[in-house]
Amino acid sequence: MTSRERLLAAYARRPVDRMPCSPRLWAWLLERYGAAGPDEYLRCAAEFDFDPHYTEHIFPLPYNLSCAQCELPGVEQLREERTENGYTVLRRVFRTTEGELTDETRFPPADASYGIDPNPIRTEYLVKSPEDLKRLPYLIPDKGQADFAAFHAVERKFGERGLVMVNIFSPLCHRAGDVYPMEELMMAALDDRPFFDALLDLFHREMMTEVRACLRAGILHIFCNWYYNSLSAGWSPRIWEEAFAPHLVELASSVHAAGGTVNFYDDGKCMPLLELFADCGIDVLQTLCPPPVGDVNLAEAKRRIGGRVCLMGHVDLLYVIQRGTPELIEETVRKAIETAGPTGFILGTSDSIRNGTPLENVQAYFAAAKKYGACDTNRR
């Protein structure tokens, strides 16, 4: 099997020639190669013989801090940067015909203290009150202007050497959760439900416009980036059932109607939601983060939803791969494969292998994947 065939067979819970191995790697690749683009993923896959997923971004989100200034008809955009105590402070102004939206963010320096890709700190959010909801639609770009040709070029580059997905954020992830404080959103879900529902609905419609545009362009494999929605972020199963699940159901139904797949990403606690995720129609659930950071019992997850969903991930990036010994890494990989295999499982990681992880530990991870992922060692 090629890597692409192997991954898609695992998605469908069909037999594979060997256990697919597809860790998240972007942070480690940034350190090792200085970049984490398609060339670096393919270079690493050739060196260590694994089955890469590569996630490509298509749609700019002006409220996402990683987005450079993009075209917004009828909107005047201003950006002002200053330095305070080693931080870069960015203030943005969006002037619409309905009024002005502003935000401010502090960016820590990328150094040994803060890591290779430190999180920004928002000190002011675009949305201050329900009145701002009428201004937000002006910040949603025309999805028809997206560069689908660039995505297809990456697909051709990978060919059968991996699976390329488009990154689609949830209505909350880098959308509502970036324009309004998450803690206040949680309060609004209880105390001001009309505002909460209106904000989420605006971004749900944006998300579905992106999904439909991708499907029309022949892009069928969707990476559903939903980690802002995690129980670990503070949301409850009740809010998930009432507010988030219907959005995921519509997304998955649209993708499956076009013959595509849905790879759902939540790198936090998720055991209380396993059946709900499966009922929503996802094909893959990652990252199955184990304790102490997450709560996933891999054997129980396999028993509860393994007949309906491909499980992906699980090996702890911090306490096992980065800080553990090669012996611990080998034993963890062995147990994961024996527990969740032989079908419907992709060995991965609880999130990206981080910068600062010893090379011998990364080598031990891939060596164990090859040793225990062979077909004859997976049969029960």
C-alpha positions as CSV (number, residue, x, y, z in Angstrom):
1,M,0.0,0.0,0.0
2,T,1.0,3.6,-0.5
3,S,0.8,5.9,2.4
4,R,-2.3,7.5,1.0
5,E,-4.0,4.2,0.5
6,R,-3.0,3.0,4.0
7,L,-4.4,6.1,5.7
8,L,-7.7,6.0,3.8
9,A,-8.1,2.3,4.5
10,A,-7.6,3.0,8.2
11,Y,-10.3,5.8,7.9
12,A,-12.7,3.2,6.5
13,R,-11.6,0.6,9.2
14,R,-10.4,-1.8,6.4
15,P,-7.3,-4.1,6.7
16,V,-4.0,-2.4,6.1
17,D,-0.6,-3.9,5.2
18,R,0.9,-2.2,8.3
19,M,-0.3,0.1,11.0
20,P,-0.3,3.7,9.7
21,C,1.9,6.0,11.6
22,S,1.1,9.7,11.3
23,P,2.4,11.9,14.1
24,R,1.8,15.7,14.3
25,L,5.2,17.3,13.7
26,W,5.1,20.9,12.8
27,A,6.9,22.2,15.9
28,W,9.7,19.7,15.6
29,L,10.1,20.3,11.9
30,L,10.4,24.1,12.5
31,E,13.3,23.3,14.8
32,R,14.9,20.6,12.6
33,Y,14.5,22.1,9.2
34,G,13.5,25.7,9.9
35,A,10.1,25.3,8.2
36,A,7.1,23.0,8.3
37,G,5.8,23.1,4.8
38,P,5.1,20.2,2.4
39,D,8.8,19.8,1.4
40,E,9.8,19.4,5.1
41,Y,7.0,16.9,5.8
42,L,8.0,14.8,2.7
43,R,11.7,15.0,3.7
44,C,10.9,13.8,7.2
45,A,8.7,11.0,5.9
46,A,11.4,9.8,3.6
47,E,13.9,9.8,6.4
48,F,11.7,8.0,9.0
49,D,9.3,6.0,6.7
50,F,5.9,7.1,8.1
51,D,2.5,8.2,6.6
52,P,2.2,11.9,6.7
53,H,-1.0,13.9,6.9
54,Y,-0.4,17.5,5.6
55,T,-2.9,20.2,6.4
56,E,-3.1,23.1,4.0
57,H,-4.7,26.5,4.8
58,I,-6.8,28.1,2.1
59,F,-9.1,30.7,3.6
60,P,-7.8,33.9,5.2
61,L,-9.5,34.9,8.4
62,P,-8.9,38.6,9.2
63,Y,-9.7,38.1,12.9
64,N,-7.1,35.4,13.1
65,L,-3.8,36.9,14.2
66,S,-1.8,34.7,11.8
67,C,-3.6,36.3,8.9
68,A,-1.9,39.2,7.0
69,Q,-4.1,42.0,5.9
70,C,-6.5,40.8,3.2
71,E,-9.0,42.4,0.9
72,L,-12.2,43.5,2.5
73,P,-14.3,45.6,0.2
74,G,-15.6,48.7,1.9
75,V,-13.5,48.3,5.0
76,E,-10.6,50.6,5.9
77,Q,-7.9,48.6,7.7
78,L,-5.2,50.1,9.9
79,R,-2.4,48.3,11.7
80,E,-0.1,49.9,14.3
81,E,2.8,48.1,15.9
82,R,4.9,49.2,18.9
83,T,7.3,47.5,21.4
84,E,6.7,47.2,25.1
85,N,9.0,45.3,27.5
86,G,10.2,43.0,24.7
87,Y,6.7,42.3,23.4
88,T,5.4,43.4,20.0
89,V,2.0,45.0,20.5
90,L,-0.3,45.0,17.5
91,R,-3.4,47.3,17.3
92,R,-5.8,46.8,14.5
93,V,-8.7,49.0,13.4
94,F,-11.4,47.9,10.9
95,R,-13.7,50.8,9.8
96,T,-16.9,49.6,8.3
97,T,-20.0,51.6,7.1
98,E,-21.7,50.2,10.3
99,G,-18.9,51.5,12.6
100,E,-15.5,50.5,13.9
101,L,-14.0,47.3,15.3
102,T,-10.7,47.3,17.1
103,D,-8.5,44.9,18.9
104,E,-5.0,44.8,20.5
105,T,-2.6,41.8,21.0
106,R,0.8,41.3,22.6
107,F,3.2,38.9,21.0
108,P,6.0,37.4,23.2
109,P,9.4,37.0,21.6
110,A,10.2,33.6,20.1
111,D,13.1,32.5,22.3
112,A,14.1,29.9,24.9
113,S,11.7,31.4,27.4
114,Y,8.5,31.3,25.3
115,G,9.2,28.5,22.8
116,I,9.5,28.4,19.0
117,D,5.9,29.5,18.4
118,P,4.6,31.4,21.5
119,N,0.9,32.1,21.9
120,P,-0.1,35.7,21.5
121,I,-2.0,37.5,24.3
122,R,-5.1,39.4,23.4
123,T,-5.7,42.4,25.6
124,E,-8.7,43.8,23.6
125,Y,-11.2,41.8,21.5
126,L,-12.9,42.9,18.3
127,V,-16.4,42.3,19.7
128,K,-17.3,44.3,22.9
129,S,-21.1,44.0,22.8
130,P,-24.0,42.6,20.8
131,E,-24.0,45.9,18.9
132,D,-20.7,44.8,17.2
133,L,-22.4,41.8,15.6
134,K,-23.7,44.0,12.7
135,R,-20.1,44.9,11.9
136,L,-18.6,41.5,11.9
137,P,-19.9,40.4,8.5
138,Y,-17.8,43.1,6.8
139,L,-14.7,41.1,8.0
140,I,-15.7,37.9,6.2
141,P,-13.7,37.7,2.9
142,D,-15.2,36.5,-0.3
143,K,-14.5,32.7,-0.3
144,G,-14.6,32.6,-4.1
145,Q,-11.3,34.4,-4.1
146,A,-9.5,31.5,-2.4
147,D,-6.5,29.9,-4.0
148,F,-7.6,26.4,-4.7
149,A,-4.8,26.0,-7.3
150,A,-2.2,26.2,-4.6
151,F,-3.9,23.4,-2.7
152,H,-4.1,21.1,-5.7
153,A,-0.4,21.8,-6.3
154,V,0.4,20.5,-2.8
155,E,-1.8,17.5,-3.5
156,R,0.2,16.7,-6.6
157,K,3.5,17.1,-4.8
158,F,2.4,14.5,-2.2
159,G,0.8,12.2,-4.7
160,E,0.6,8.8,-3.0
161,R,3.1,9.7,-0.3
162,G,0.6,11.1,2.1
163,L,-2.9,12.6,2.6
164,V,-3.4,16.3,2.1
165,M,-6.4,17.9,3.9
166,V,-7.8,21.4,4.0
167,N,-7.9,23.1,7.4
168,I,-11.4,24.2,8.3
169,F,-11.9,25.9,11.7
170,S,-15.0,25.4,13.7
171,P,-17.4,28.4,14.2
172,L,-15.6,28.9,17.6
173,C,-12.0,28.0,16.7
174,H,-10.1,31.0,15.5
175,R,-13.4,32.6,14.7
176,A,-15.9,33.4,17.6
177,G,-13.2,32.5,20.1
178,D,-10.8,35.1,18.6
179,V,-13.2,38.0,18.4
180,Y,-14.7,37.6,21.9
181,P,-13.2,36.3,25.1
182,M,-13.7,32.5,25.6
183,E,-14.6,32.9,29.3
184,E,-17.2,35.5,28.5
185,L,-18.6,33.3,25.7
186,M,-19.1,30.5,28.2
187,M,-21.0,32.9,30.4
188,A,-23.0,34.1,27.4
189,A,-24.0,30.5,26.6
190,L,-25.8,30.5,30.0
191,D,-26.8,34.1,30.5
192,D,-27.2,35.7,27.0
193,R,-28.1,32.8,24.7
194,P,-29.4,35.0,21.9
195,F,-26.1,36.7,21.6
196,F,-24.1,33.5,21.9
197,D,-26.3,31.8,19.2
198,A,-26.1,34.8,16.9
199,L,-22.3,34.9,17.1
200,L,-21.9,31.2,16.6
201,D,-24.4,31.1,13.7
202,L,-22.5,33.9,11.9
203,F,-19.3,31.8,11.9
204,H,-21.1,28.5,11.3
205,R,-22.4,30.0,8.0
206,E,-18.9,31.2,7.2
207,M,-17.5,27.7,7.9
208,M,-20.1,26.0,5.7
209,T,-19.4,28.4,2.9
210,E,-15.8,27.4,3.0
211,V,-16.7,23.7,3.1
212,R,-19.0,23.9,0.1
213,A,-16.4,25.9,-1.8
214,C,-13.8,23.2,-1.2
215,L,-16.2,20.4,-2.3
216,R,-17.0,22.2,-5.5
217,A,-13.3,22.5,-6.1
218,G,-12.8,18.8,-5.7
219,I,-11.2,19.1,-2.2
220,L,-12.7,16.2,-0.3
221,H,-10.6,15.6,2.8
222,I,-11.4,18.0,5.6
223,F,-9.4,18.6,8.7
224,C,-11.9,19.8,11.3
225,N,-10.0,22.0,13.6
226,W,-12.2,22.2,16.7
227,Y,-9.8,22.4,19.7
228,Y,-11.4,25.7,21.0
229,N,-14.6,23.6,21.5
230,S,-12.8,21.1,23.8
231,L,-14.0,20.0,27.2
232,S,-10.5,21.0,28.2
233,A,-11.2,24.6,27.2
234,G,-14.1,24.6,29.7
235,W,-17.2,23.7,27.6
236,S,-19.7,21.2,29.0
237,P,-21.3,18.1,27.3
238,R,-24.6,19.9,27.5
239,I,-23.4,22.9,25.4
240,W,-21.7,20.5,23.0
241,E,-25.0,18.7,22.5
242,E,-27.1,21.8,22.2
243,A,-24.8,24.2,20.3
244,F,-21.8,22.5,18.7
245,A,-23.0,19.1,17.6
246,P,-25.6,20.4,15.0
247,H,-22.8,22.4,13.3
248,L,-20.6,19.3,13.1
249,V,-23.5,17.2,11.8
250,E,-24.2,19.6,8.9
251,L,-20.5,19.7,8.0
252,A,-20.1,15.9,8.0
253,S,-23.3,15.4,6.1
254,S,-22.2,17.8,3.3
255,V,-18.7,16.2,3.1
256,H,-20.0,12.7,3.0
257,A,-22.6,13.6,0.3
258,A,-19.6,14.6,-1.9
259,G,-17.7,11.4,-1.1
260,G,-15.2,13.1,1.3
261,T,-13.9,12.4,4.8
262,V,-13.9,14.3,8.1
263,N,-10.8,14.2,10.3
264,F,-11.9,15.8,13.6
265,Y,-9.2,17.4,15.9
266,D,-9.6,17.8,19.6
267,D,-6.4,17.6,21.6
268,G,-8.0,17.7,25.0
269,K,-10.4,15.7,27.2
270,C,-13.2,14.0,25.2
271,M,-14.3,10.7,26.9
272,P,-17.8,12.0,27.8
273,L,-18.3,13.0,24.1
274,L,-17.2,9.8,22.3
275,E,-20.6,8.6,21.2
276,L,-21.7,12.2,20.4
277,F,-18.7,12.6,18.1
278,A,-19.5,9.3,16.4
279,D,-23.2,10.3,16.0
280,C,-22.1,13.5,14.3
281,G,-20.6,11.4,11.5
282,I,-16.9,12.0,11.8
283,D,-14.6,9.5,10.1
284,V,-11.5,10.1,12.3
285,L,-11.1,11.3,15.9
286,Q,-7.7,12.7,17.0
287,T,-5.7,13.2,19.1
288,L,-6.9,10.8,21.9
289,C,-4.8,12.7,24.5
290,P,-4.1,10.4,27.5
291,P,-3.8,11.4,31.1
292,P,-2.5,13.5,32.7
293,V,-3.1,16.1,30.1
294,G,-6.1,14.5,28.6
295,D,-8.5,11.7,29.7
296,V,-8.6,9.1,26.9
297,N,-8.5,5.5,27.9
298,L,-7.7,4.0,24.5
299,A,-9.1,0.5,25.2
300,E,-12.5,2.0,26.3
301,A,-12.5,4.4,23.3
302,K,-11.9,1.5,20.9
303,R,-14.7,-0.5,22.6
304,R,-17.2,2.3,22.6
305,I,-16.8,3.9,19.1
306,G,-14.1,1.8,17.3
307,G,-16.7,0.2,15.1
308,R,-17.8,3.6,13.7
309,V,-14.8,5.9,13.9
310,C,-11.1,5.6,13.1
311,L,-9.0,6.5,16.1
312,M,-5.8,8.5,15.6
313,G,-3.0,9.7,17.9
314,H,-2.6,8.9,21.6
315,V,1.1,8.9,22.3
316,D,1.9,11.7,24.8
317,L,4.1,14.3,23.2
318,L,5.5,15.7,26.5
319,Y,5.7,13.0,29.1
320,V,6.5,10.1,26.8
321,I,8.2,11.4,23.6
322,Q,9.9,14.5,24.8
323,R,10.8,13.7,28.4
324,G,10.6,9.9,28.4
325,T,13.2,7.3,27.6
326,P,13.4,5.3,24.4
327,E,12.3,2.3,26.4
328,L,9.1,4.1,27.6
329,I,8.4,5.3,24.1
330,E,8.7,1.8,22.6
331,E,6.4,0.3,25.3
332,T,3.8,3.1,24.9
333,V,3.7,2.6,21.1
334,R,3.5,-1.2,21.5
335,K,0.5,-0.9,23.9
336,A,-1.3,1.6,21.7
337,I,-1.0,-0.6,18.6
338,E,-2.0,-3.7,20.4
339,T,-5.0,-1.9,22.1
340,A,-6.5,-0.1,19.1
341,G,-5.3,-2.2,16.1
342,P,-5.3,-4.0,13.8
343,T,-7.9,-1.9,11.9
344,G,-9.4,1.6,12.4
345,F,-6.3,3.0,14.1
346,I,-3.6,5.4,13.1
347,L,-0.7,5.7,15.4
348,G,0.0,9.4,16.1
349,T,0.7,11.8,18.9
350,S,-1.3,13.9,21.4
351,D,-0.2,17.0,19.4
352,S,2.9,18.0,17.5
353,I,6.2,16.5,18.7
354,R,7.8,19.6,20.2
355,N,11.0,21.4,19.6
356,G,13.5,20.3,22.2
357,T,12.6,16.7,21.8
358,P,15.8,14.6,21.6
359,L,16.5,13.1,18.2
360,E,17.0,9.6,19.7
361,N,13.5,9.8,21.2
362,V,12.0,10.6,17.8
363,Q,13.9,7.8,16.3
364,A,12.7,5.4,19.0
365,Y,9.1,6.4,18.2
366,F,9.4,5.6,14.5
367,A,11.4,2.5,15.1
368,A,8.7,1.2,17.5
369,A,6.0,2.0,15.0
370,K,7.7,0.0,12.4
371,K,8.5,-2.9,14.8
372,Y,5.0,-3.3,16.2
373,G,3.0,-2.1,13.3
374,A,3.8,-5.0,11.0
375,C,0.8,-7.0,9.9
376,D,1.7,-10.2,11.6
377,T,2.2,-8.6,15.0
378,N,-1.2,-6.9,14.7
379,R,-3.4,-9.9,14.3
380,R,-5.4,-11.1,17.2
